[in-house]
Amino acid sequence: MSDINKDVHKHDLLGGRLCLDFANTVSWHDSSEKSQEWLTSYENLVNWSLHADILKKQQALSLLKKAENRPSEAKKVLQQAVELRESIYHIFSLVSNDDTPNAKDLAILNTAIGNAYGKMQVVPDENKFSLEFLNCEELDGMLPPIVQSAIEILTSEKELSRVKKCEGYPCGWLFFDTSRNRSRRWCSMADCGNRAKAKRFYHNKNNNS
């Protein structure tokens, strides 16, 4: 039986929101030449979902076992996940630049929303109610929480205004800017931020020589 893939756990979660981390499952997303796909198999999708705390280990192992018995269905779920990932990425990339998302991407997300809400239920919680996901052990069970995360951002003007795209081209990663003055520019100061700093230093050094 397939087991937990530790390599997927090396993938940094820098988005600050689940749907943004999901959108970042491609390294160098803005480059067709350098881009690296992380979701290359259903197994990787499950393991990333475990890494992102969508699934618990036992749930992940259960899904991997089911996928071995239903490979064609698992392949379809992977394709669906990648399609959803790309639509989320395109939508938030455009929104972060004050542009309007295209109809195709919105249609893909809206279809996913319809599927996700079919797996949710309202439950009482002290003096309020909350949405919870049904105890669903289906192969696409990791997708509804991602969709819910996207809905929460898109339907909140305050949240939406904090979504940014890393300025370290061709990184392209999305992140939720929690800085007080909304001045964050990179997905990670230790990575893209340092590269930009080094590039700036090199440029200034050459201009002054």
Short mmCIF file of the C-alpha atoms (twelve columns), coordinates in Angstrom:
data_MODEL
# 
_entry.id   MODEL 
# 
loop_
_atom_site.group_PDB 
_atom_site.id 
_atom_site.type_symbol 
_atom_site.label_atom_id 
_atom_site.label_alt_id 
_atom_site.label_comp_id 
_atom_site.label_asym_id 
_atom_site.label_seq_id 
_atom_site.Cartn_x 
_atom_site.Cartn_y 
_atom_site.Cartn_z 
_atom_site.pdbx_PDB_model_num 
ATOM 1   C CA . MET A 1   0.000   0.000  0.000   1 
ATOM 2   C CA . SER A 2   1.174   3.550  -0.732  1 
ATOM 3   C CA . ASP A 3   2.572   5.356  2.267   1 
ATOM 4   C CA . ILE A 4   3.320   8.891  3.352   1 
ATOM 5   C CA . ASN A 5   5.648   10.683 0.954   1 
ATOM 6   C CA . LYS A 6   8.035   12.764 3.039   1 
ATOM 7   C CA . ASP A 7   9.286   14.697 -0.010  1 
ATOM 8   C CA . VAL A 8   5.945   16.495 -0.277  1 
ATOM 9   C CA . HIS A 9   6.445   17.744 3.287   1 
ATOM 10  C CA . LYS A 10  9.404   19.777 2.090   1 
ATOM 11  C CA . HIS A 11  6.977   21.995 0.206   1 
ATOM 12  C CA . ASP A 12  6.727   25.273 2.137   1 
ATOM 13  C CA . LEU A 13  3.317   26.573 3.166   1 
ATOM 14  C CA . LEU A 14  3.799   30.325 2.838   1 
ATOM 15  C CA . GLY A 15  0.406   31.434 1.532   1 
ATOM 16  C CA . GLY A 16  -1.179  32.144 4.892   1 
ATOM 17  C CA . ARG A 17  -4.518  30.708 3.753   1 
ATOM 18  C CA . LEU A 18  -5.308  27.157 2.674   1 
ATOM 19  C CA . CYS A 19  -6.488  27.980 -0.841  1 
ATOM 20  C CA . LEU A 20  -3.382  30.104 -1.469  1 
ATOM 21  C CA . ASP A 21  -1.102  27.315 -0.276  1 
ATOM 22  C CA . PHE A 22  -2.972  25.020 -2.649  1 
ATOM 23  C CA . ALA A 23  -2.471  27.494 -5.495  1 
ATOM 24  C CA . ASN A 24  1.253   27.410 -4.695  1 
ATOM 25  C CA . THR A 25  1.657   23.697 -5.396  1 
ATOM 26  C CA . VAL A 26  3.616   24.698 -8.481  1 
ATOM 27  C CA . SER A 27  7.091   26.141 -7.990  1 
ATOM 28  C CA . TRP A 28  7.976   29.107 -10.254 1 
ATOM 29  C CA . HIS A 29  4.350   29.330 -11.296 1 
ATOM 30  C CA . ASP A 30  4.939   32.285 -13.618 1 
ATOM 31  C CA . SER A 31  7.536   30.480 -15.733 1 
ATOM 32  C CA . SER A 32  6.607   27.888 -18.345 1 
ATOM 33  C CA . GLU A 33  10.241  26.775 -18.497 1 
ATOM 34  C CA . LYS A 34  11.148  26.600 -14.792 1 
ATOM 35  C CA . SER A 35  7.807   25.621 -13.277 1 
ATOM 36  C CA . GLN A 36  7.728   22.446 -11.190 1 
ATOM 37  C CA . GLU A 37  4.466   20.621 -10.602 1 
ATOM 38  C CA . TRP A 38  4.028   19.086 -7.152  1 
ATOM 39  C CA . LEU A 39  0.705   17.373 -7.735  1 
ATOM 40  C CA . THR A 40  2.045   14.776 -10.152 1 
ATOM 41  C CA . SER A 41  -0.001  11.904 -8.714  1 
ATOM 42  C CA . TYR A 42  -3.025  11.269 -6.537  1 
ATOM 43  C CA . GLU A 43  -0.609  10.070 -3.879  1 
ATOM 44  C CA . ASN A 44  1.085   13.471 -3.874  1 
ATOM 45  C CA . LEU A 45  -2.296  15.202 -3.643  1 
ATOM 46  C CA . VAL A 46  -3.159  13.159 -0.555  1 
ATOM 47  C CA . ASN A 47  0.244   13.686 1.013   1 
ATOM 48  C CA . TRP A 48  0.135   17.432 0.396   1 
ATOM 49  C CA . SER A 49  -3.336  17.485 1.993   1 
ATOM 50  C CA . LEU A 50  -1.870  15.758 5.026   1 
ATOM 51  C CA . HIS A 51  0.984   18.272 5.068   1 
ATOM 52  C CA . ALA A 52  -1.546  21.139 4.922   1 
ATOM 53  C CA . ASP A 53  -3.564  19.661 7.821   1 
ATOM 54  C CA . ILE A 54  -6.631  18.948 5.695   1 
ATOM 55  C CA . LEU A 55  -6.315  15.246 6.410   1 
ATOM 56  C CA . LYS A 56  -5.140  13.261 9.386   1 
ATOM 57  C CA . LYS A 57  -2.630  10.474 8.807   1 
ATOM 58  C CA . GLN A 58  -5.193  7.682  9.121   1 
ATOM 59  C CA . GLN A 59  -7.516  9.454  6.669   1 
ATOM 60  C CA . ALA A 60  -4.643  9.879  4.221   1 
ATOM 61  C CA . LEU A 61  -3.685  6.214  4.418   1 
ATOM 62  C CA . SER A 62  -7.321  5.216  3.936   1 
ATOM 63  C CA . LEU A 63  -7.622  7.342  0.802   1 
ATOM 64  C CA . LEU A 64  -4.381  5.953  -0.604  1 
ATOM 65  C CA . LYS A 65  -5.662  2.425  -0.106  1 
ATOM 66  C CA . LYS A 66  -8.957  3.261  -1.822  1 
ATOM 67  C CA . ALA A 67  -7.072  4.897  -4.699  1 
ATOM 68  C CA . GLU A 68  -5.168  1.670  -5.301  1 
ATOM 69  C CA . ASN A 69  -8.487  -0.111 -5.804  1 
ATOM 70  C CA . ARG A 70  -10.022 2.719  -7.866  1 
ATOM 71  C CA . PRO A 71  -7.123  4.091  -9.968  1 
ATOM 72  C CA . SER A 72  -9.228  5.602  -12.758 1 
ATOM 73  C CA . GLU A 73  -11.364 7.527  -10.254 1 
ATOM 74  C CA . ALA A 74  -8.249  8.678  -8.395  1 
ATOM 75  C CA . LYS A 75  -6.809  9.944  -11.686 1 
ATOM 76  C CA . LYS A 76  -9.981  11.938 -12.362 1 
ATOM 77  C CA . VAL A 77  -9.856  13.489 -8.877  1 
ATOM 78  C CA . LEU A 78  -6.232  14.507 -9.477  1 
ATOM 79  C CA . GLN A 79  -7.193  16.159 -12.779 1 
ATOM 80  C CA . GLN A 80  -10.095 17.894 -11.055 1 
ATOM 81  C CA . ALA A 81  -7.793  19.110 -8.271  1 
ATOM 82  C CA . VAL A 82  -5.236  20.515 -10.707 1 
ATOM 83  C CA . GLU A 83  -7.982  22.241 -12.704 1 
ATOM 84  C CA . LEU A 84  -9.366  23.748 -9.495  1 
ATOM 85  C CA . ARG A 85  -5.868  24.757 -8.401  1 
ATOM 86  C CA . GLU A 86  -5.221  26.596 -11.648 1 
ATOM 87  C CA . SER A 87  -8.569  28.402 -11.540 1 
ATOM 88  C CA . ILE A 88  -7.908  29.530 -7.960  1 
ATOM 89  C CA . TYR A 89  -4.428  30.674 -8.950  1 
ATOM 90  C CA . HIS A 90  -5.660  32.648 -11.957 1 
ATOM 91  C CA . ILE A 91  -8.535  34.234 -10.028 1 
ATOM 92  C CA . PHE A 92  -6.411  35.454 -7.142  1 
ATOM 93  C CA . SER A 93  -3.514  36.482 -9.401  1 
ATOM 94  C CA . LEU A 94  -5.833  38.781 -11.317 1 
ATOM 95  C CA . VAL A 95  -7.659  40.051 -8.242  1 
ATOM 96  C CA . SER A 96  -4.343  40.908 -6.553  1 
ATOM 97  C CA . ASN A 97  -3.633  43.133 -9.565  1 
ATOM 98  C CA . ASP A 98  -7.118  44.720 -9.451  1 
ATOM 99  C CA . ASP A 99  -8.142  42.831 -12.593 1 
ATOM 100 C CA . THR A 100 -11.324 40.835 -13.203 1 
ATOM 101 C CA . PRO A 101 -11.098 37.022 -13.273 1 
ATOM 102 C CA . ASN A 102 -12.214 35.352 -16.486 1 
ATOM 103 C CA . ALA A 103 -15.513 33.519 -16.796 1 
ATOM 104 C CA . LYS A 104 -13.948 30.071 -17.313 1 
ATOM 105 C CA . ASP A 105 -12.028 30.143 -14.040 1 
ATOM 106 C CA . LEU A 106 -15.061 31.388 -12.136 1 
ATOM 107 C CA . ALA A 107 -17.185 28.633 -13.683 1 
ATOM 108 C CA . ILE A 108 -14.698 25.975 -12.529 1 
ATOM 109 C CA . LEU A 109 -14.701 27.395 -9.010  1 
ATOM 110 C CA . ASN A 110 -18.493 27.692 -8.943  1 
ATOM 111 C CA . THR A 111 -18.833 24.050 -9.960  1 
ATOM 112 C CA . ALA A 112 -16.464 23.112 -7.150  1 
ATOM 113 C CA . ILE A 113 -18.514 25.234 -4.736  1 
ATOM 114 C CA . GLY A 114 -21.653 23.301 -5.654  1 
ATOM 115 C CA . ASN A 115 -19.880 20.009 -4.995  1 
ATOM 116 C CA . ALA A 116 -18.357 21.264 -1.739  1 
ATOM 117 C CA . TYR A 117 -21.601 22.522 -0.237  1 
ATOM 118 C CA . GLY A 118 -23.114 19.117 -0.845  1 
ATOM 119 C CA . LYS A 119 -20.601 17.805 1.686   1 
ATOM 120 C CA . MET A 120 -21.225 20.379 4.406   1 
ATOM 121 C CA . GLN A 121 -23.737 20.619 7.201   1 
ATOM 122 C CA . VAL A 122 -24.777 23.306 9.673   1 
ATOM 123 C CA . VAL A 123 -24.152 22.304 13.288  1 
ATOM 124 C CA . PRO A 124 -24.905 24.164 16.554  1 
ATOM 125 C CA . ASP A 125 -21.910 25.465 18.462  1 
ATOM 126 C CA . GLU A 126 -22.816 27.111 21.808  1 
ATOM 127 C CA . ASN A 127 -24.543 30.389 20.863  1 
ATOM 128 C CA . LYS A 128 -23.860 30.161 17.135  1 
ATOM 129 C CA . PHE A 129 -23.866 27.787 14.209  1 
ATOM 130 C CA . SER A 130 -20.999 26.701 12.021  1 
ATOM 131 C CA . LEU A 131 -20.392 24.801 8.818   1 
ATOM 132 C CA . GLU A 132 -18.706 21.457 9.152   1 
ATOM 133 C CA . PHE A 133 -17.695 18.938 6.535   1 
ATOM 134 C CA . LEU A 134 -19.481 15.623 6.602   1 
ATOM 135 C CA . ASN A 135 -17.406 12.610 7.550   1 
ATOM 136 C CA . CYS A 136 -16.634 12.023 3.901   1 
ATOM 137 C CA . GLU A 137 -14.106 9.387  2.957   1 
ATOM 138 C CA . GLU A 138 -14.452 9.903  -0.781  1 
ATOM 139 C CA . LEU A 139 -11.368 10.304 -2.952  1 
ATOM 140 C CA . ASP A 140 -12.046 14.032 -3.446  1 
ATOM 141 C CA . GLY A 141 -12.617 14.652 0.260   1 
ATOM 142 C CA . MET A 142 -9.668  17.062 0.519   1 
ATOM 143 C CA . LEU A 143 -11.147 19.557 -1.959  1 
ATOM 144 C CA . PRO A 144 -14.150 21.061 -0.043  1 
ATOM 145 C CA . PRO A 145 -11.972 22.710 2.666   1 
ATOM 146 C CA . ILE A 146 -9.867  24.311 -0.072  1 
ATOM 147 C CA . VAL A 147 -12.981 25.607 -1.803  1 
ATOM 148 C CA . GLN A 148 -14.345 26.957 1.479   1 
ATOM 149 C CA . SER A 149 -11.087 28.821 2.052   1 
ATOM 150 C CA . ALA A 150 -11.387 30.457 -1.375  1 
ATOM 151 C CA . ILE A 151 -15.007 31.443 -0.680  1 
ATOM 152 C CA . GLU A 152 -14.096 33.049 2.643   1 
ATOM 153 C CA . ILE A 153 -11.498 35.276 0.994   1 
ATOM 154 C CA . LEU A 154 -13.472 36.151 -2.130  1 
ATOM 155 C CA . THR A 155 -16.568 37.154 -0.167  1 
ATOM 156 C CA . SER A 156 -14.683 39.385 2.264   1 
ATOM 157 C CA . GLU A 157 -13.465 42.731 0.927   1 
ATOM 158 C CA . LYS A 158 -11.103 43.047 3.891   1 
ATOM 159 C CA . GLU A 159 -9.573  39.612 3.306   1 
ATOM 160 C CA . LEU A 160 -9.422  39.961 -0.460  1 
ATOM 161 C CA . SER A 161 -7.463  43.200 -0.274  1 
ATOM 162 C CA . ARG A 162 -4.644  41.383 1.515   1 
ATOM 163 C CA . VAL A 163 -4.027  38.790 -1.190  1 
ATOM 164 C CA . LYS A 164 -0.781  39.505 -3.021  1 
ATOM 165 C CA . LYS A 165 1.461   37.912 -5.580  1 
ATOM 166 C CA . CYS A 166 5.179   37.536 -4.928  1 
ATOM 167 C CA . GLU A 167 7.204   40.183 -6.756  1 
ATOM 168 C CA . GLY A 168 10.136  37.803 -7.142  1 
ATOM 169 C CA . TYR A 169 9.637   36.882 -10.806 1 
ATOM 170 C CA . PRO A 170 9.135   34.170 -11.934 1 
ATOM 171 C CA . CYS A 171 8.032   32.867 -8.527  1 
ATOM 172 C CA . GLY A 172 4.372   33.759 -8.891  1 
ATOM 173 C CA . TRP A 173 3.354   32.441 -5.478  1 
ATOM 174 C CA . LEU A 174 0.344   33.967 -3.767  1 
ATOM 175 C CA . PHE A 175 0.255   34.995 -0.119  1 
ATOM 176 C CA . PHE A 176 -1.969  36.671 2.448   1 
ATOM 177 C CA . ASP A 177 -0.298  39.858 3.656   1 
ATOM 178 C CA . THR A 178 -0.757  40.165 7.416   1 
ATOM 179 C CA . SER A 179 1.708   43.036 7.852   1 
ATOM 180 C CA . ARG A 180 0.251   46.104 9.552   1 
ATOM 181 C CA . ASN A 181 0.931   48.468 6.647   1 
ATOM 182 C CA . ARG A 182 0.477   45.803 3.956   1 
ATOM 183 C CA . SER A 183 4.062   46.230 2.793   1 
ATOM 184 C CA . ARG A 184 5.017   42.594 2.267   1 
ATOM 185 C CA . ARG A 185 6.358   42.042 -1.240  1 
ATOM 186 C CA . TRP A 186 7.651   38.485 -1.344  1 
ATOM 187 C CA . CYS A 187 6.381   35.035 -0.496  1 
ATOM 188 C CA . SER A 188 9.454   34.657 1.704   1 
ATOM 189 C CA . MET A 189 12.117  37.154 2.709   1 
ATOM 190 C CA . ALA A 190 14.550  34.269 3.131   1 
ATOM 191 C CA . ASP A 191 14.018  33.167 -0.456  1 
ATOM 192 C CA . CYS A 192 12.663  35.607 -3.035  1 
ATOM 193 C CA . GLY A 193 13.346  38.583 -0.759  1 
ATOM 194 C CA . ASN A 194 17.035  37.726 -0.457  1 
ATOM 195 C CA . ARG A 195 17.329  37.124 -4.197  1 
ATOM 196 C CA . ALA A 196 15.855  40.550 -4.873  1 
ATOM 197 C CA . LYS A 197 18.209  42.086 -2.321  1 
ATOM 198 C CA . ALA A 198 21.236  40.396 -3.901  1 
ATOM 199 C CA . LYS A 199 20.137  41.442 -7.377  1 
ATOM 200 C CA . ARG A 200 19.709  45.038 -6.213  1 
ATOM 201 C CA . PHE A 201 23.138  45.001 -4.559  1 
ATOM 202 C CA . TYR A 202 24.774  43.628 -7.718  1 
ATOM 203 C CA . HIS A 203 23.028  46.246 -9.863  1 
ATOM 204 C CA . ASN A 204 24.085  49.136 -7.589  1 
ATOM 205 C CA . LYS A 205 27.651  47.847 -7.385  1 
ATOM 206 C CA . ASN A 206 27.973  47.756 -11.203 1 
ATOM 207 C CA . ASN A 207 26.462  51.224 -11.583 1 
ATOM 208 C CA . ASN A 208 28.886  52.686 -9.040  1 
ATOM 209 C CA . SER A 209 32.006  51.012 -10.463 1 
# 
